[in-house]
Amino acid sequence: QTYVNARIAMLKRRMNEIAMMNMERIPHGKAGFGSTVTLQEKDVTLIYQLVMPEDADADKGLISTSSPIGKAILNKEEGDHIVVSTPAGTRRFEILKLVTIHDD
């Protein structure tokens, strides 16, 4: 029961944080929280949505805005090229498509 109560308290804090989020501070036409980006890496196309760190799940296409790739995507536009240093090495992407939280 202690675990459940702690989880409920965390979810309530999270709801308050989201309710206070100023949607106008999220850029229009540039990648930001909630954006879905289609990336080209060599011959592979990847689709990611930028989410809060606690919601990240790369296998489901949800990457954190504080991850190396997420940070590199922030404030970029369609057609931009990004270079990301990751623990696995340098990765290069092109943003093929961008859908912001304002477009949904």
C-alpha positions as CSV (number, residue, x, y, z in Angstrom):
1,Q,0.0,0.0,0.0
2,T,2.9,2.3,0.7
3,Y,4.1,1.9,-2.9
4,V,0.6,2.6,-4.3
5,N,0.3,5.8,-2.1
6,A,3.7,7.0,-3.3
7,R,2.7,6.3,-6.9
8,I,-0.5,8.2,-6.5
9,A,1.3,11.2,-4.9
10,M,3.8,11.2,-7.8
11,L,1.0,11.1,-10.4
12,K,-0.7,14.0,-8.7
13,R,2.5,16.0,-8.8
14,R,2.9,15.2,-12.5
15,M,-0.7,16.3,-13.2
16,N,0.0,19.6,-11.5
17,E,3.2,20.1,-13.5
18,I,1.4,19.4,-16.8
19,A,-1.5,21.7,-15.9
20,M,0.9,24.5,-15.2
21,M,2.7,23.9,-18.5
22,N,2.5,27.0,-20.8
23,M,1.7,25.7,-24.2
24,E,2.7,29.0,-25.8
25,R,6.3,28.4,-24.7
26,I,6.4,25.3,-26.9
27,P,7.6,26.4,-30.3
28,H,5.4,26.4,-33.4
29,G,7.2,24.8,-36.4
30,K,10.1,23.6,-34.4
31,A,10.6,20.4,-32.4
32,G,9.6,20.6,-28.8
33,F,7.9,18.6,-26.1
34,G,5.1,16.5,-27.6
35,S,6.5,16.8,-31.2
36,T,6.6,13.7,-33.4
37,V,9.7,13.6,-35.7
38,T,10.5,11.4,-38.6
39,L,14.2,11.0,-38.9
40,Q,16.4,9.5,-41.6
41,E,19.6,7.8,-40.5
42,K,21.4,6.3,-43.5
43,D,18.9,3.9,-44.9
44,V,16.7,3.7,-41.8
45,T,13.6,5.8,-41.1
46,L,12.8,6.3,-37.4
47,I,9.8,8.0,-35.8
48,Y,10.1,9.4,-32.3
49,Q,7.9,11.5,-30.0
50,L,9.6,13.8,-27.6
51,V,8.3,13.1,-24.1
52,M,9.1,13.7,-20.4
53,P,12.0,11.6,-19.1
54,E,9.7,9.4,-17.0
55,D,7.6,8.5,-20.1
56,A,10.5,7.6,-22.3
57,D,10.5,4.2,-23.9
58,A,12.7,4.0,-27.0
59,D,11.3,0.7,-28.1
60,K,7.9,2.4,-28.3
61,G,9.3,5.5,-30.1
62,L,9.1,7.7,-27.0
63,I,12.3,9.6,-26.3
64,S,13.1,12.0,-23.6
65,T,13.7,15.6,-24.3
66,S,16.8,15.3,-22.0
67,S,18.3,12.3,-23.9
68,P,21.2,13.0,-26.3
69,I,19.0,12.5,-29.4
70,G,16.1,14.4,-27.8
71,K,18.3,17.4,-26.9
72,A,19.7,17.4,-30.4
73,I,16.2,17.5,-31.9
74,L,14.8,20.3,-29.8
75,N,14.2,23.6,-31.7
76,K,15.0,22.0,-35.1
77,E,12.9,22.1,-38.2
78,E,12.0,19.9,-41.1
79,G,15.0,19.4,-43.3
80,D,17.6,20.1,-40.6
81,H,20.5,17.8,-40.2
82,I,21.6,16.8,-36.7
83,V,24.7,15.1,-35.4
84,V,24.4,13.4,-32.0
85,S,27.2,12.0,-29.8
86,T,25.8,8.9,-28.0
87,P,27.5,6.3,-25.9
88,A,27.3,4.0,-29.0
89,G,29.1,6.6,-31.1
90,T,28.2,9.5,-33.4
91,R,24.9,9.3,-35.2
92,R,23.7,11.6,-38.1
93,F,20.0,12.3,-38.8
94,E,17.9,14.4,-41.2
95,I,14.5,15.5,-40.0
96,L,12.1,14.4,-42.7
97,K,8.9,15.3,-41.1
98,L,7.9,17.3,-38.0
99,V,4.5,17.4,-36.3
100,T,4.3,19.6,-33.3
101,I,1.9,19.4,-30.3
102,H,0.2,22.5,-31.9
103,D,-0.4,20.5,-35.2
104,D,-2.3,17.6,-33.5
